[in-house]
Amino acid sequence: MIRGIPRSEFREAEIEKLVEGMLERETRFGKPLEYVAGRGTLWMPYYRIRMEYSRFGKEQKEKTSEGVPVETALNAMFCGCVGGESELLMIFRPNYLRHEVMSIAPADGDVVGSVSGVDLEGVLSGLVNRLNGVQGELAGLRSTLSKNYVRKRRFSMLFPAGSLREEKELSEKIAKLDALRNTIRMCLNTSEEVGAIAVLNSDNFYYPTSVFLLKKREDESQRFLIVNLVKSGGMQRRPNSDVLLSQLCSRNDECGKLVAAAVTGSSLPS
């Protein structure tokens, strides 16, 4: 028995329609360029992390002493082999905490993912430090952009073309940093300014997925498609693919080895 989120009662035809639709996006002479070479059910483990953080005071000059409780969920199978910030941000799933967790007996042939040990305090503190760094960069860039705009208003007839390019570059940097800030906040499951964070405790739960191994007909190169087996989203609530995890497992060899075990039915690497 495991503690997990129950899989929804999707019809097999619904899942097949989803996969066929994705394969039909790229065709040659009316045939998909890829085909399904294997499939398996994988219960992915997640850390449910309970923590508290301190808010920044006005103008981010002081941290308040009040601790604010918050929870998030981190993939416990991939956290030990992701490389760099971009991959780490791909494996947080705070939205999974909305689902009820209960005792479940996986079906015969299902693979239960292995839990990778990780320094949760270090991971989350690193994200907070990165978030605060981004906040500082944004403040500096916006100040510069504002000053440039004032100069442009005052000296519009003499404003050099080089300054216009600089303004465009600053705007693009601000947009990228703003997107990164929002992504980190989403992973931490908060919309507030975070001064510091402390992990209180954690436990594990499992999330059901269907893993498809896709191969190209031309050269047999492969990638993975991960389909969520829990209803989410709008009124129709059809099966949907986990785009981020699919990309991660297709480009990160270590993550790919972990999900490949679900397709072959072999034991997971330790």
N, C-alpha and C positions, 0 to 999 in steps of 0.2 A: 504493500500500500504506500502511496505517496500523497502528500498534501498538494493539491493542484487545482487549477481552474477547469471545471468540466468542459469538455468539447461540445460544441453545438451540434444539433442534429441536421447537419447539411446533407442533402442528397448527393450521392456520388456523381450524378449527372451535373450538378452545379459546380463541383470542383473541376471535373473534366472540361466543362465549358470555359471556365476561367483559364485553364492551362492552354487549351486549344486556341483561345483568343489571343493569348500572348505569343504563341508560336506563329500564328498567321500574320503577325505584324511584319515579318520578313520572309518573303517567299521568292522562289525562282521557278519559272515555268509553272506557276500555280501550286507548287509544293513548298511547304515550310522548309527553311534552311536547317532547322534543328528538329530533333526528335527526342522523345522521352526514353532514356536508357535505363532508368531505375527509379524506384519510389519507395519511401518508407515513412513511418510515423515516428516523430521524435518529440519527447517531452522535454522542453528546454527549461533548465533551472534558472531561477532568478533570485537575487538577494532582495528581500524587503528590508530596507534600511530606515531605521527610525533615528532621527537626529534633531538637533536644535541649533539655531543660529542667532547671532546678535545682529540687530539692525544698525545701519549707520545713522548717526545723528545728522543734523542739518549740514548741508554742503559737504558731507562725507568726512568731516573733521574729527568726529568722535563716535565711538561705538557705544551703543546703549548696553546696559547690563542685563536687560530683560532677555531671556531665552525664548525664541519662537519655535514651537515644535513643527516638524514637517517630516514627510515620508517620501521616499522615492524607490524605484525598482531598477536594478542593474542586472544584466544578463550574467549569470554566474558561470556559464560554460565558456564564454568568449573573453571574459575580462582578463584572463591570464595570458592571452596571446594577441590581443589587439596592439597595434603599433601606432603610437602618436595620438595627438589630440583628436583629429578628425574621425578616426576609427572608434575611439572611446565614446565620443558623443553619439555614435550610431547605435549603441547598445543599451542606452537608458530607455525604460518604458514605464514612466510614472502612471500612465493611463491604465495600465494593467491592474493597479490597486483598486480600481472601481469594481472589479469582479469578485464574486464570492469564492473563497478557497475552501475546499472540503477534502475528505479522504477519498482517494480514487485508486482502483486497481487497474493498472494499464493492461490493455489487451495483449494476447499472445502475439509476439512479433514486434511489438512496440519497443523502441529503445528509449531508456531513461537517461538523459544527459548527465554527465559527471560535473560536479561542482569544483571549480578552480579556486584555490585559496588566493586571497588578495588583501592588501592593506586598505580596507575601506576608508579609514580615517585619512590616509595619505592621498587616496584618489580624490576624495571629495574636497579636502583642503587644497589640493592642487587646482581643482576647478574653481574654487572660490578665489584663489590668488590670481588665476587667469582672468576671472570675471572682473576683479578689481583693477587689474592692469588694463583691461579693455575699457573700463569706465574712464580711467585716467587719460588714455589715448583719445577717446571720443571727446572728452572735455577740451583737450588741447587743440584737436583738429577743428572742432566747432568754433572755438575762439578765433582761430586763424581765419577760418572761412568767413566769419562775421566781420572781422577787420578788413578782409579783402573786399567784401561787399560794400562796406562803408566807403573805402577808398574809390571803388568803382563808381559809386553814386556821386562822389565829389568831383572826380576827374574823368568823367565818362568820355569826354572828347580825346583825352590823352591816354586812355587805358590801353596798355600794350597787349598784343595777341598772346604773348607768353603767359600773362597773368590769367587770361581766360582759360588756357590749358591747365594752369595750376589749379584754378577753381574747379574745373571738371575732375581732375585727379583727386582733389580733396573730397569732393562729393562722393566719388566712387569708393574711396577708402572708408569714409563715414558709413556708407551703406553696408559694406562688408563687415565692418566691426559691429554695427548695430545688429546685423543678422546673427553674428557670433554671440553677442551678448544675450539676445533673446533665446538662442538655442541652449546656452549654458543655463539660463534661468529655467527653461523648460525641463532640463535634465534634473536640476535641483528641486523642481516642483515649487517654485516660488516666483513671484513677480516683483519682489522687493529688493532693495539694496542690501547686500549681505556683507557683514563685517567679518565674521569668523563663524566656523561651523564645528560641531562636535557630534560624533556618532554615539548614540545612546546604546543601541543594540540592533541585532539583525537576525533574520531567519530566512528560510528558503521556501519557495513554492515553485510549482512546475506549470508550464504553459504548453498546450498541445499544438503541434505544427505538422504539416505534411511536407516532406522534403522530396523534391524532384531533381534528378540528375538529367540535365539536358546536354545533348551532344550535337555538334555540327556534322551534317552528312558529308561535307567536303573533306574535312581533315580530322574529324573525331575529337576536336578540342571541346572542352566541356565547361559548364557552369552550373550553378545550383539555383533553383527556384524554391523559395520557402513560402508556403501558404498557411495563413493563420486558420486555425480550426475553432475559433471563438467568434461569435457574432459581434460586430461593432459597427459604429457609423450611423447612417441615417435609417429611414423607414424600411428600406428593402433588406438591409443587413445580409448581403450575399457574401460568399467567401472572398477574401482579398489576399493579395500577396504582400509579404513584408519586403518592400523594395530595398530598404537599407541593409537588412541582414542578408538578403540575396546577393547584393553587391559585395558585401564584406566577405562572404564565404566563397565567392567566385574569384576574388583578387588576393585574399589572405590565405596562404597555403595551410597554415596551422588550423585556422577556423574551418577551412574546407575539409581537412582530414576528420574533424570532429563530426560534421554532418554527414560525411560519406559513410560513416559507420551505420547511420540510420537507413541508408539506401541498401547497403549490403547485408544488414542484419548482424554484422560482426560486433564484437565488444568494443567499447569506446577506448581510445588511447588513454592511458593513465597520466 
